[in-house]
């Protein structure tokens, strides 16, 4: 069983620049996917912003980041979470991302963390993973749990 934890940073339009900076410091491979790549109409203001960003270096450094939609201060409170056009949007500056090799191992971790938690997005297959979920545990820590495997199709 292989489990990883990854710091996931949330930005208001600076995710791409931040990830590129981290890459200049740590090296590694950078993956950046914009909201427009996931179907947001390209003419909308946030279509070029980062919905999924990840830097992975050979030395083990790994960080993820995204841009919370909205150029100006958001009506979303700093720690509020909501759904916008089918996507989970959170104003939190960071949360813990845990990835594993199989849906079964991640589901078991989900079940443990979900006890007494606020479920933000129920654990289920997603557009980018065979298993993905988001919750805030009983201590106020927000977690993303996901299967690392690439989803076929």
C-alpha positions as CSV (number, residue, x, y, z in Angstrom):
1,X,0.0,0.0,0.0
2,X,1.4,3.4,-1.1
3,X,0.0,6.5,0.5
4,X,1.2,10.1,-0.1
5,X,0.3,13.4,1.5
6,X,0.6,16.5,-0.5
7,X,0.1,20.1,0.5
8,X,-2.5,21.8,-1.7
9,X,-2.4,25.5,-1.9
10,X,-5.3,27.7,-3.0
11,X,-4.8,31.0,-4.9
12,X,-6.8,33.8,-6.4
13,X,-5.2,33.9,-9.8
14,X,-1.5,33.2,-8.9
15,X,-1.4,29.4,-8.9
16,X,0.3,29.1,-12.3
17,X,3.0,31.7,-11.4
18,X,3.5,30.1,-7.9
19,X,3.9,26.6,-9.4
20,X,6.3,27.9,-12.0
21,X,8.3,29.5,-9.2
22,X,8.3,26.4,-7.1
23,X,9.5,24.5,-10.2
24,X,12.4,26.9,-10.6
25,X,13.4,26.2,-7.0
26,X,12.8,22.5,-6.7
27,X,12.9,21.3,-10.3
28,X,10.6,18.5,-11.4
29,X,7.6,18.0,-13.7
30,X,4.8,20.6,-13.7
31,X,1.2,19.8,-14.7
32,X,-1.2,22.6,-15.1
33,X,-4.9,22.3,-16.2
34,X,-7.1,25.3,-16.7
35,X,-10.9,25.5,-16.0
36,X,-11.3,26.0,-19.7
37,X,-9.7,22.6,-20.3
38,X,-12.4,21.0,-18.1
39,X,-15.3,22.6,-20.1
40,X,-15.6,26.1,-18.7
41,X,-16.4,28.4,-21.7
42,X,-13.1,30.0,-22.8
43,X,-14.6,33.5,-22.8
44,X,-15.4,33.5,-19.1
45,X,-12.8,35.4,-16.9
46,X,-11.6,32.4,-15.0
47,X,-11.3,29.9,-17.9
48,X,-7.5,30.4,-18.0
49,X,-7.0,29.9,-14.3
50,X,-5.7,26.7,-12.8
51,X,-8.2,24.1,-11.7
52,X,-5.5,21.4,-11.2
53,X,-1.8,22.1,-10.8
54,X,0.9,19.8,-9.5
55,X,4.6,19.9,-9.3
56,X,6.5,16.6,-8.7
57,X,10.2,16.4,-8.3
58,X,12.5,13.4,-8.3
59,X,13.7,14.3,-4.8
60,X,10.2,13.7,-3.4
61,X,9.0,17.3,-3.4
62,X,5.3,17.4,-4.4
63,X,2.9,20.3,-4.2
64,X,-0.6,20.9,-5.7
65,X,-2.4,24.2,-6.3
66,X,-5.4,25.7,-7.9
67,X,-7.1,29.1,-8.3
68,X,-10.4,29.6,-6.5
69,X,-12.6,31.2,-9.1
70,X,-13.0,35.0,-8.9
71,X,-10.5,37.8,-9.7
72,X,-11.5,40.2,-6.9
73,X,-12.1,39.4,-3.3
74,X,-14.7,36.7,-3.4
75,X,-18.1,36.7,-1.7
76,X,-17.0,33.4,-0.4
77,X,-15.7,33.8,3.2
78,X,-12.0,32.7,3.7
79,X,-13.0,29.4,5.1
80,X,-16.4,28.8,3.3
81,X,-16.9,26.1,0.8
82,X,-19.6,26.0,-1.9
83,X,-20.5,24.4,-5.3
84,X,-20.2,26.5,-8.4
85,X,-21.2,25.0,-11.8
86,X,-20.6,21.5,-10.4
87,X,-17.2,22.2,-9.0
88,X,-16.3,22.4,-5.3
89,X,-14.9,25.9,-4.5
90,X,-13.2,26.6,-1.2
91,X,-11.7,29.9,0.1
92,X,-9.3,28.0,2.4
93,X,-5.7,28.8,1.8
94,X,-4.6,25.1,2.1
95,X,-5.8,21.6,2.7
96,X,-4.2,18.2,2.9
97,X,-4.3,16.0,-0.1
98,X,-3.9,12.2,0.3
99,X,-3.4,10.0,-2.7
100,X,-3.3,6.2,-3.0
101,X,-3.1,3.5,-5.6
102,X,-6.6,2.0,-5.3
103,X,-10.1,3.2,-4.7
104,X,-10.5,0.6,-1.9
105,X,-7.5,1.9,0.2
106,X,-8.6,5.5,-0.2
107,X,-12.2,4.7,0.6
108,X,-11.1,3.1,3.9
109,X,-9.2,6.3,4.8
110,X,-12.2,8.3,3.8
111,X,-14.5,6.2,6.0
112,X,-12.2,6.9,9.0
113,X,-11.8,10.7,8.4
114,X,-15.5,11.1,7.7
115,X,-16.5,10.1,11.2
116,X,-17.8,13.4,12.7
117,X,-16.7,15.4,9.6
118,X,-18.5,17.9,7.3
119,X,-18.6,16.3,3.9
120,X,-17.9,18.8,1.2
121,X,-17.8,16.5,-1.8
122,X,-18.7,12.8,-1.2
123,X,-16.1,10.2,-2.1
124,X,-17.0,9.0,-5.6
125,X,-15.5,8.7,-9.1
126,X,-14.7,12.1,-10.6
127,X,-13.8,13.6,-14.0
128,X,-10.1,13.1,-13.2
129,X,-9.9,10.2,-10.7
130,X,-11.5,6.8,-10.1
131,X,-12.1,8.1,-6.5
132,X,-12.2,11.6,-5.1
133,X,-13.7,13.3,-2.1
134,X,-13.3,16.4,0.1
135,X,-14.2,16.8,3.8
136,X,-13.5,18.9,6.8
137,X,-12.7,16.7,9.7
138,X,-13.9,17.2,13.3
139,X,-10.8,19.3,14.0
140,X,-11.4,21.7,11.2
141,X,-8.8,20.3,8.8
142,X,-9.9,20.1,5.2
143,X,-8.8,16.9,3.4
144,X,-8.9,15.8,-0.3
145,X,-8.6,12.1,-0.8
146,X,-8.1,10.7,-4.2
147,X,-6.9,7.7,-6.2
148,X,-3.7,8.6,-8.0
149,X,-4.4,6.4,-11.0
150,X,-5.3,8.1,-14.2
151,X,-8.9,7.5,-15.1
152,X,-9.4,5.7,-18.4
153,X,-11.6,7.4,-21.0
